[in-house]
Amino acid sequence: MYLAASIQNIAMKTYLVTGAAGFIGANFVKYMLKKYDDIAIVILDKLTYAGNLGTIKEELKDARVEFVRGDIINAELVSNIFTRRSIDYVVNFAAESHVDRSITNPQLFLQTNILGTQNMLECAKKAWTTGKDAQGYPTYMPGKKFLQVSTDEVYGSLSKDYDTPQPLHIEDEGVRRVVKGRSHIQTYGKKFFTEETPLDPRSPYSSSKTGADLIVRAYHETYKMPVNITRCSNNYGPYHFPEKLIPLIIKNILEGRKLPVYGKGDNVRDWLYVEDHAKAIDMVLSGGRVGEVYNIGGFNEETNINIVKLTIDTIARLMKEEPRYQAVLKTSLENINYDLITYVGDRLGHDMRYAIDPSKTARELGWYPETPFETGIEKTIRWYLEHQDWVDEVVSGDYQKYYEQMYSNR
């Protein structure tokens, strides 16, 4: 029994996941714990306004999970984690990520997103280094990897070439898996972001994420550190903090409040269901070539105004088809219409269009998103309708009480 337990312990992979009380990080943890039995996860999260322990409360009960509250910029804290635990993979989600907030306080984004990432890299390098090779480069323990979760915003902005979307034809059979089961595929432009697209960030947020990506690349080139970078399109799905477009629109519709839309609402974003993103990260960790960048997107381009209108239409339909949902309404059903839309002054430096080409990820790793947008948006809306207690908790700050209750005496 002792020998078997020891062998199992050696085989078990341990993940250090930063920012896992946030939207994408939490969904990644849920996905991994559900998929694998023989893993351990250490969560490091500062619990800023967008980090919510209530999001991962069930996962925190799992014996495979350890939670550490702290900042990724804290070298002593991060080094202690590597000393106590044999970390195989670092997945760095932790970041300040809201563009509007970066315009108001850019320095905070530089501190967390650049210096915090560099600290995580340095602590991992020190823990994983075993010596030097003949050329003087560090050598590392086998099976280690640092994965930086980045964004398509580091590429800047694409042109919007068509006011009316045009059919998108994909000839490559390997890439066609990305749009498996979908009959209506469209694009608003002639070009897409590939891994070879020059970095051209336009906001303090995207500039800070670009800086982080370059530091990760520098650690690979200078120290031969085993790393990958993933760059994803806009995510949507459960547990999204209601300052971002889709959850904010859902919340305001239910409350009968105006729906703020920047400019004319004609900016285009590429949408990806968050669980499909988690699946891709897992595949890059296990199969991605060291040092490579992988784009993660699903050819799901849509204008912001159409997203808002689709959300209004879907909520109105669900309220009529399934009257039980009307219990969460704080306005009358008749108020759920396009009159809620209000156009506001455009965001400073607002990028016109994002569109990811995930061909490399599809070809090399066999990844494809399993959730068509029409399915994913309804799943997302239903989740919010059925989890208004979570929304009330995160916007009120009550999750801080949960933290004190769970960890104040530990």
C-alpha positions in Angstrom: 0.0 0.0 0.0 2.8 2.4 0.9 4.7 1.7 -2.3 1.6 2.2 -4.5 0.7 5.4 -2.7 4.3 6.7 -3.3 4.2 5.8 -7.0 0.8 7.5 -7.4 2.2 10.6 -5.6 5.2 10.8 -7.9 2.9 10.5 -11.0 0.5 13.2 -9.9 1.0 16.5 -11.6 0.8 19.7 -9.6 -0.5 22.9 -11.2 0.1 26.4 -9.7 -2.8 28.4 -11.1 -2.7 32.1 -10.5 -5.9 34.3 -10.7 -8.1 31.2 -10.3 -10.8 33.0 -8.4 -11.4 35.1 -11.5 -13.5 34.2 -14.5 -11.3 32.2 -16.9 -9.0 30.9 -14.1 -11.9 29.5 -12.1 -13.4 27.8 -15.2 -10.0 26.3 -16.0 -9.8 24.8 -12.4 -13.3 23.4 -12.7 -12.5 21.9 -16.1 -9.3 20.3 -14.9 -10.7 18.8 -11.7 -13.5 17.3 -13.6 -11.3 15.9 -16.3 -8.5 14.5 -14.2 -8.4 12.5 -11.0 -4.7 12.4 -10.5 -3.8 16.1 -10.3 -3.3 18.6 -7.6 -3.9 22.4 -7.9 -2.4 25.2 -5.9 -4.5 28.4 -6.4 -2.8 31.7 -5.9 -5.1 34.7 -5.9 -5.0 38.2 -4.5 -8.8 38.4 -4.4 -9.2 41.8 -6.0 -12.6 43.1 -6.9 -13.0 40.5 -9.7 -11.7 37.5 -7.7 -14.5 35.7 -5.8 -14.0 32.7 -3.6 -17.7 31.9 -4.0 -16.9 31.1 -7.6 -14.7 28.2 -6.5 -16.2 27.3 -3.1 -17.0 23.7 -4.2 -13.5 23.3 -5.6 -12.0 24.5 -2.3 -13.6 21.5 -0.6 -11.6 19.2 -2.8 -8.6 17.6 -1.1 -6.6 18.1 -4.3 -6.9 21.9 -4.0 -4.9 24.3 -1.9 -5.7 28.0 -1.8 -3.2 30.7 -1.1 -4.2 34.3 -0.8 -1.5 36.6 -2.1 0.0 38.8 -4.9 2.0 37.3 -7.8 4.5 40.2 -7.3 5.3 38.9 -3.8 8.6 37.0 -4.3 8.8 35.5 -0.8 5.3 34.1 -1.0 5.6 32.6 -4.5 9.0 31.1 -3.6 7.5 29.5 -0.6 4.9 27.8 -2.7 7.6 26.3 -4.9 9.6 25.2 -1.8 6.6 23.5 -0.2 5.1 21.9 -3.3 6.7 20.2 -6.4 5.1 22.4 -9.0 5.0 20.9 -12.6 3.0 23.6 -14.4 2.4 27.3 -13.8 -0.7 28.7 -15.5 -0.6 32.5 -15.1 -4.1 33.9 -15.4 -3.5 36.6 -12.8 -3.9 40.0 -14.4 -5.6 43.3 -14.2 -7.8 43.0 -17.3 -10.4 45.7 -17.8 -9.5 48.2 -20.5 -11.5 51.1 -18.9 -9.8 50.6 -15.6 -6.4 50.6 -17.3 -7.2 54.0 -18.8 -8.0 55.3 -15.3 -5.0 53.7 -13.5 -2.4 52.4 -16.0 0.4 52.0 -13.4 -1.5 49.3 -11.5 -1.6 47.3 -14.7 2.1 47.6 -15.3 2.8 46.4 -11.8 0.6 43.4 -11.8 0.8 42.3 -15.4 4.5 42.9 -16.1 6.3 42.8 -12.8 4.0 40.1 -11.4 4.6 37.9 -14.4 8.4 38.4 -14.2 8.3 37.4 -10.5 6.4 34.2 -11.3 8.9 33.4 -14.0 11.9 34.0 -11.8 10.6 31.9 -8.9 9.7 29.1 -11.3 13.2 29.3 -12.9 15.0 29.1 -9.6 12.8 26.1 -8.4 13.2 24.1 -11.7 16.8 24.7 -12.5 19.1 21.7 -12.1 22.4 23.1 -13.4 23.9 24.4 -16.7 24.6 22.9 -20.1 27.9 23.1 -22.0 26.9 26.5 -23.4 26.1 27.9 -19.9 22.3 27.8 -20.3 20.3 26.6 -17.3 19.0 23.0 -17.4 15.6 22.2 -15.9 13.8 19.3 -14.3 11.8 17.3 -16.9 8.1 17.8 -17.4 8.0 21.5 -16.3 6.3 24.3 -18.1 5.2 27.9 -17.6 2.1 29.0 -19.6 1.3 32.6 -19.9 -2.4 33.3 -20.6 -2.5 36.3 -22.9 -5.0 38.1 -25.1 -5.6 38.9 -28.8 -5.5 42.6 -27.8 -1.7 42.5 -27.9 -2.0 42.4 -31.7 -3.8 45.8 -31.8 -6.7 46.4 -34.1 -7.8 44.9 -37.4 -9.7 46.8 -40.1 -13.4 46.3 -40.5 -13.7 45.9 -44.2 -17.3 45.0 -44.5 -20.3 46.7 -42.9 -22.3 43.6 -43.6 -20.6 40.3 -42.7 -19.4 38.1 -45.5 -19.3 34.3 -45.6 -16.0 32.8 -44.4 -14.7 29.9 -46.4 -12.2 27.6 -44.8 -10.4 25.3 -47.2 -8.0 23.4 -44.8 -9.7 20.3 -43.5 -7.7 20.4 -40.3 -8.8 23.9 -39.6 -12.4 23.2 -40.5 -12.7 21.3 -37.3 -12.8 24.7 -35.6 -16.2 25.3 -37.1 -17.5 21.8 -36.9 -21.3 21.6 -37.0 -21.8 25.2 -37.9 -23.4 26.2 -41.2 -23.3 30.0 -40.8 -19.7 31.3 -40.5 -19.0 35.0 -41.2 -16.3 37.7 -41.1 -16.2 41.5 -41.0 -12.7 41.7 -42.5 -10.1 40.3 -44.8 -7.3 39.8 -42.3 -7.0 37.8 -39.0 -4.5 37.7 -36.1 -2.0 34.9 -36.5 0.9 34.0 -34.2 3.1 35.9 -36.7 1.1 39.2 -36.5 3.3 42.0 -35.1 2.5 43.1 -31.6 0.8 46.5 -31.7 -1.1 47.2 -28.5 -3.3 50.3 -28.2 -4.4 50.6 -24.6 -2.5 50.5 -21.2 -4.1 47.1 -20.6 -3.0 45.5 -23.9 0.4 47.2 -23.6 0.9 45.7 -20.1 0.0 42.2 -21.5 2.4 42.7 -24.4 5.1 43.5 -21.9 4.3 40.4 -20.0 4.5 38.3 -23.2 7.8 39.7 -24.1 9.2 39.0 -20.7 8.0 35.4 -21.0 9.7 35.1 -24.5 12.9 36.7 -23.0 13.0 34.0 -20.3 12.8 31.3 -23.0 15.4 32.9 -25.3 17.8 33.9 -22.6 17.4 31.0 -20.1 15.9 28.4 -22.4 13.0 28.2 -19.9 10.1 25.9 -21.0 7.3 28.2 -21.7 4.2 28.7 -23.9 2.0 31.7 -24.5 -1.7 31.5 -25.4 -3.6 34.4 -26.9 -7.4 34.1 -26.8 -10.3 36.0 -28.2 -13.1 37.4 -26.0 -14.4 34.8 -23.5 -17.9 34.5 -22.3 -19.7 32.0 -20.0 -20.5 31.4 -16.3 -18.9 33.3 -13.5 -18.0 36.4 -15.5 -17.7 39.5 -13.4 -20.5 41.9 -14.4 -18.4 44.7 -15.6 -17.8 43.0 -19.0 -20.2 43.3 -21.9 -22.3 40.2 -21.8 -22.8 39.8 -18.0 -23.3 43.5 -17.6 -26.0 43.5 -20.3 -27.8 40.6 -18.7 -27.8 42.2 -15.3 -29.1 45.5 -16.6 -31.8 43.9 -18.7 -33.1 42.1 -15.6 -33.1 45.3 -13.7 -34.7 47.3 -16.5 -31.7 49.6 -16.6 -30.3 51.3 -19.7 -27.7 49.2 -21.7 -24.7 51.4 -22.5 -23.1 50.8 -25.9 -19.9 52.5 -26.9 -20.1 54.7 -30.1 -22.4 53.1 -32.7 -21.9 49.6 -31.4 -20.2 48.6 -34.6 -16.9 47.4 -33.0 -16.3 43.7 -33.8 -15.2 41.0 -31.3 -14.4 37.3 -31.7 -16.2 35.2 -29.0 -15.1 32.0 -27.4 -17.0 30.0 -24.8 -14.8 29.8 -21.7 -14.8 26.0 -21.3 -13.5 25.7 -24.8 -10.6 28.0 -23.8 -9.9 25.8 -20.8 -9.7 22.8 -23.0 -7.2 24.5 -25.3 -4.9 25.6 -22.4 -4.9 22.0 -21.2 -3.9 20.8 -24.7 -1.1 23.4 -25.0 0.3 22.4 -21.6 0.4 18.7 -22.6 1.2 19.0 -26.3 2.4 22.5 -27.2 5.9 22.8 -28.5 8.1 24.6 -26.0 8.6 28.3 -26.8 5.6 28.5 -29.1 2.6 30.9 -29.1 -0.8 29.5 -29.7 -3.9 31.5 -30.7 -7.2 30.4 -29.4 -10.4 31.6 -31.1 -13.4 30.2 -32.8 -14.3 32.3 -35.9 -17.2 33.8 -34.0 -17.1 37.5 -35.1 -20.0 39.8 -34.1 -20.6 43.5 -33.6 -21.2 44.7 -30.1 -24.7 46.0 -30.9 -25.7 42.6 -32.4 -24.5 40.9 -29.2 -26.6 43.3 -27.1 -29.7 42.7 -29.3 -29.2 39.0 -29.3 -29.0 39.0 -25.5 -32.2 41.1 -25.3 -34.1 38.8 -27.7 -32.9 35.6 -25.9 -33.9 36.8 -22.4 -37.3 38.0 -23.7 -37.9 34.6 -25.4 -36.8 32.6 -22.3 -39.0 34.7 -20.0 -42.1 33.9 -22.2 -41.3 30.2 -22.9 -40.3 29.4 -19.3 -42.2 31.8 -17.0 -40.3 30.5 -14.0 -37.4 32.8 -15.0 -39.7 35.8 -14.5 -39.1 35.4 -10.7 -35.6 37.1 -11.1 -37.0 40.1 -13.1 -36.8 43.5 -11.3 -38.8 45.1 -14.1 -41.8 44.3 -16.2 -41.5 41.8 -19.1 -42.7 44.5 -21.5 -39.5 46.6 -20.7 -37.2 43.9 -22.2 -36.8 45.5 -25.7 -34.4 47.5 -27.8 -35.5 50.7 -26.1 -33.1 49.8 -23.3 -30.2 50.5 -25.6 -28.4 53.8 -25.1 -25.4 54.9 -27.0 -22.6 56.5 -25.0 -19.4 58.3 -26.0 -16.8 55.9 -27.4 -14.0 54.5 -25.3 -10.6 56.3 -25.8 -8.6 54.5 -28.4 -11.3 51.9 -29.0 -10.0 49.0 -31.2 -12.3 48.4 -34.2 -12.0 44.7 -34.8 -10.5 41.6 -33.3 -10.5 38.3 -35.1 -8.3 35.3 -34.2 -7.0 32.7 -36.7 -6.6 29.5 -34.6 -5.3 27.4 -37.5 -1.9 26.6 -35.9 -3.6 25.4 -32.7 -6.1 23.3 -34.6 -3.5 21.7 -36.9 -0.8 21.0 -34.2 -3.0 20.0 -31.3 -6.3 18.9 -32.8 -8.2 21.5 -30.8 -11.6 22.9 -31.8 -14.3 24.7 -29.8 -17.2 22.4 -28.9 -19.7 25.2 -28.2 -21.3 27.1 -31.2 -22.0 30.7 -30.2 -25.8 30.4 -30.5 -25.6 27.5 -28.0 -23.1 29.1 -25.7 -24.9 32.4 -25.4 -28.1 30.7 -24.4 -26.2 28.5 -21.9 -24.6 31.6 -20.5 -27.9 33.5 -20.1 -29.6 30.6 -18.5 -26.7 30.3 -16.0 -27.1 33.9 -15.0 -30.8 33.6 -14.7 -30.4 30.6 -12.4 -27.5 32.0 -10.3 -28.6 35.5 -9.3 -27.4 34.7 -5.8 -23.8 34.6 -7.2 -24.3 37.9 -9.1 -25.7 39.6 -5.9 -22.7 38.3 -4.0 -20.0 39.5 -6.3 -21.4 43.0 -6.7 -22.1 43.4 -3.0 -18.7 42.3 -1.8 -20.2 39.6 0.4 -17.7 37.1 -0.8 -15.1 38.8 1.4 -17.2 37.5 4.4 -16.9 34.0 2.9 -13.1 34.3 2.9 -13.0 35.5 6.5 -15.2 32.6 7.5 -13.2 30.0 5.7 -9.6 31.2 6.3 -9.4 33.7 9.2 -8.4 31.0 11.7 -6.0 29.1 9.4 
